[in-house]
Amino acid sequence: MRWYGPNDPVSLWDIRQAGCTGVVTALHHIPVGDVWTIDEISKRRQEVEAVGMKWHVIESLPVHEDIKKQTGNYEQYIENYKESLRNVAKCGLQVVTYNFMPILDWMRTDIYYTMPDGSKALFFEKSAFIAFDVFLLQRPGAEKDYTQEEISKAKERLSTMTDAEKETLFNNALLGLPGSEERFTVEQILAALKTYEGIDAQKLKQHLFYFLKQVVPVAEEVGLKMAIHPDDPPYPILGLPRIVSTEQDATELINAAPSPANGLCYCTGSYGVRPDNDLPGMVRRLGDHIHFIHLRSTKRDVEGNFFEADHLGGDVDMYAVVKEILLTMVRRGVSIPMRPDHGHQMLDDLKNCKSCL
């Protein structure tokens, strides 16, 4: 399971009592772009081991925005990333998860969507998102990204919302921002989006490939596996390109820096939002490059909405996916670390946990 560190309302003892033998975690208190020191990594590892569990997978070692844009001090940030890789290897860690999503790590419009059994799930409602983008955020040029029918539906959806519901939507849509415990102003968000002007999907891919060519040799040298998480959701949002959304995207980035260290965090939920992704087939074809797995299932509809479903109740054929994963592990002679992700809030979570996403 994932553990967010000492401030996580879910304690390490809670996780161990659930039957887990290890956690994935990160040094969230270190500013993005700074070097992870051996002292800080060792301290976190000792915290995990003190309750009888292991820490082998980092989720995540963030990539600075300057690297994604190739602006500012991006070369220095890449050097810092290399140094962090060397340090985590010295501390016995094995897999480094990261992503290359511009500005926002993920996007949902409702973080307390009520399921039939009363539990809460994450939900993406397309009309609500368009209402946020066009009418609440008022992103310049946003209307060009949607059809007139979509904008009309969004306007109608907005008309049904109270002021409190509009504020909740605005805040929910920005939870994927780094440091989103803070309240961001419209001006701050629009300013951040503006820094990506002129960076389309092709240019962002080239920036990713450049980054990989710099850091993958270091990872290979020190015995680490790099695992990139796919886009969530797997298509452009807020005018920002998304470049790790399909099997072709995954194949291109693997080929950009050929190495046993360059691979994937295979998230069945993120890839599964797109009906054109063949999830079991991706495991068969890309299995040699899968270093970490998120087992999630999402349920989508024709309108483009989706929510986090039960593992066996969504659009992901979880049986077929897990079967291919097991066959891949046997063939490779390895045990690929995996965890559930984006689970439902239930039982005690509903009363005591405010950030169990």
N, C-alpha and C positions, 0 to 999 in steps of 0.2 A: 504494500500500500504506500501511498504518498504521505509524507510527513513534512509540514511546513516549518518545522523548527520549534524552539522553546515557546513561542507565542501561539502555537497551534492549539485550538481548543480540544482537539483530539490528541491525547497524550501518547507517548511511546508505550506505556503500559496498556492503554486501551487497545492499541494495535496488536500488541503481543497477545492479549486476551482473546482477540478475534482469531487467533491461530496462525498469525504471520510469523515468519522466521527472519524477515528483513524488511527494510523500507527503502524507498527512493526519496531523496531530499536534496537540498541545495543550500548555499549560503546566501539567503535572501537579504541579509543585512549589509552585504558588501555592494557598494554602488556598481552599476553596470559599467564595465570597461576597466575596473580596477583588478589588480592581480589577486587571485585567491592564494593566500599564504599557507605554508605548510602548518603553521601553528593553528590557524582557523580551521583548516580541513581536519586536522587531527583532533581538535576539540569536538567537532561535530561527530566524528566517527566514534570517539570515546563515549559520547552521550548515548549513541545508539547501542553500542556494545555493552554498556552498563546495564541494560535491561535484557541482555541475552539475544540480541538480534544483530544482523549484518547490514552493512551499507556498501553495495557494490556499484550502484547505478546513480549517477547525478541527474537530477531533473529539476532545473536545467541550469546550464552555464550560458547565460544570455549573451547575445551578440549585440554590440553597441550599434545604435542607429547610424553613426557615422560610417561604420563598415558597410552597412546595407546601402548607403547613399554614395559611398566613396567621397566623403567630404571631411573637412576639418582634420582631426588627428587620427584618421582611420588607420594609417600604417602603424602608429604607436599602439592603438587599441588591438591590432592584430598581434603585435609583439607581446602585449600583455596577455592575450588569449593563449599564445604559445607557452608562456611562462606558467600560466594557470594549469595547462595540460600537463606540463612536466611535474608540477607540484602534486596534482591529484594522483598521478601515476606513482609517485614516490610514496604516497599514502595508501597504496593498495587498491585504489578504485579501478574499475574496469570499463565502464561504459559512460559516455558523456552525451546526454540528450541536449538538443538545442533547437531553435527554429529560426526562420528567416522571414517572418511575417512583418511587414512594415507597421510600426507604431502600435497596432493592436494585436495582442496574442490570440484573442478569440472574441466572438460577438454573439450575444443573446439579447432578446428583448424582454424576457421574463425569467427570473431566476427562482421563482416559487410557483411554477406551474403545477396545479393540483392533479395528481393521477387518480384513477378510479378507486384505489385503496387508501387514499388520503395522504400518501407520501408526496413529496415535492420534487420536481425535476426542472432541468434547464430547458427553455423553449425558445425557438427562433420563429417569429411571426413576420413574414415578409412585408405585409402591408404596414404593420407597426414600425418596422425598420425603415421603410421608405418615408413614412410620416416623420420619423426622427430626422432622417437625412435631409429631406426637402423642406420641411416646415418648422422643425424645432431647431436643428443645427443651422439650417439655411446655407448649406455648403454651396459656394458658387459653382454653377454648372451642373449641379446634382440632377436636375430634371432631364438632362441629356442621357443619363444612364438608364432611364426607365421609359416604358411606353406610356401613352396618355391614359390607357386603361388602368395601368398600375398606379399612376399618380392619382387618378380619380378615386380608386379604391382606398388609397392611403389617406386622401383628404376626408373621405367618408369615415374611415376608421378613426381618424383624429377627432372628428366631430362627436364621437361617442364617449370620448375620454373626459374625465374631470381634470381639474388643474393638478390635483395630487397624482393622478395616474400619468399625466404627461411628465411630471417631474420624475416619477419612478422610472418611466421608460427612458428618459434622458440619462439618468444615473446608471441604469442597467446596461445601456448600450456602450458605456464607457468603462465598464469593469475590467475589460481586457487591456486597459492602459497600464503600463508600469506605474506603480505608486498610486493606484486608483482608490486607495483608502481616502485620498485627498479629494476635494471637490474641484474639478477642472472647470474653467470658464469657457464659454463659447469661443472667445478670442484665442485662448490657449490652444484649443483643439484645431481651430482653423489655421492657426499659425504653424502647428506641427504638420498638418496636411499639406500646406503650401511648400514645405521643404522638399516634398517628393514630386513637385512639378517637373516635368521633363523626364521622369524615370518611369518607363513603361515596363511591361513584363520581360521583354527581351533584355533590356539594360539591367534590370534587377537580377535576372539570371546570370548575366555576365559578372555582376558583382559577387554573387554567391559562388560562382565557379572560381573566381579569383581568390576569394577567402578560402575555399576548399584546397586549392593548390598550395596555399601558404601553410595551413594548419594540419592537413591530413598527413604529410610526411612526418611531422612531429609526433602526431598521435601514433602512427605506425612504429616509429622509432622507440617510443616508450611503452608500447604494448596496449594502447587504448583503442576502443571502438567508438567512432563518432556515429550518432544516431539522430537524424533530422526528423522532427515532428512535422506532419503535413499541416496545411492550412486549415483553419477552423473558423467559419465554414470554408469549403474548398472552392471558392470563386471570389472575384474582386468585390471589395466593399469600400464605400466612401471614396471611390475613385482611385483606390490603392491597388496595385497589381498583386496577384497571388500566384506563386510559381512552384508550389509543391502540392498539387491538387489531384494529379492523375498518374497513372502508371508511366506514361511517357515522360512526365516531369521527373519522376523518381529515377527512371532509366538514364535520362540525360545527366542528372547530377552525379550518379554513380560513375558514368563514363567520363565525366569532366575531370575526375581525379581518381583514376583506377588504383585501388588499394584495398586490402582486406580491412583496413581501418575505416574506410568511407562507407557508411551504410545508413539504414533507416530505423526510425522509431515507427513501427507499423501500427498505426491507430485505426482500428476497424470502424470506429465511429466517424472520424473525420472523412476518411476515404468513402465510407458507406453512405454519406449524404448525397453523393453523386451516383445516380443509377447507372452511369456508363462505366463505373469502376467494377471490374470483376474481381472480387475480394479473394476467393480461393485461388483463382488463377494467378493473381499477383504474388501470393505466397509461393506457388509452384515456380514461377518465373524469376522472382527476386529473392527467394529464400536464402541464398548464400550471403545476401547483404542485409538481412534483418538482424539487428543487434538488440532490440528492445521492442516490447509489444504492449499496446494498450487494448484491452478487450472491452469494447463498448458496442452498443447497438442503438442506432437512432431509427426513428419512425418518421418518414417524410410523406408529404401529400403532393398533389399535382399543382398546388398553389405556390410551392416552394417553402412551406413551413416544415419544421421538424422539431422533435423533442427527444430527450434521452429516454429510451425504452428499456424494459427488462432485457437481460441478455438474450433470452430466447423468444422475446416478444416483438422485436423490431424487424427492420428490413435486412439486417445482416444475418446470413445463414451461418450462425455461430458454430453449429455442428461441423459443417463443411470446412470452415476456416480453421477451427481447432484441429480437425483431422489432418489438414495439410501442414499445420504447424508441427504437429507431432511427427509426421512423416519426414519433414525437413530436419527436425532435430536428430532423429535417428540416422538419417543419411549423413548429416554433418558430424554426428558424434558430439553434439554440444547440448547444453541446456540453456535456452534463450530466456532471459528474465522477462517476466510479464506481470501486469497488474490490471485490476479493474480501474475505470476512470469515469468521472462525472456521474457518480452514483446518486441515488435518490436520498433525500433527507427523510428519515423515518425514525420511529420509536423515540429514543432520547434525543436524537438530533433536533427534532421539532421543538423541543423545549430549551435545550441548552447550547446548541451549536448554531452560530450565526454565519459561519463561513465554510461549511462543509460542502463545497462545490466539487 
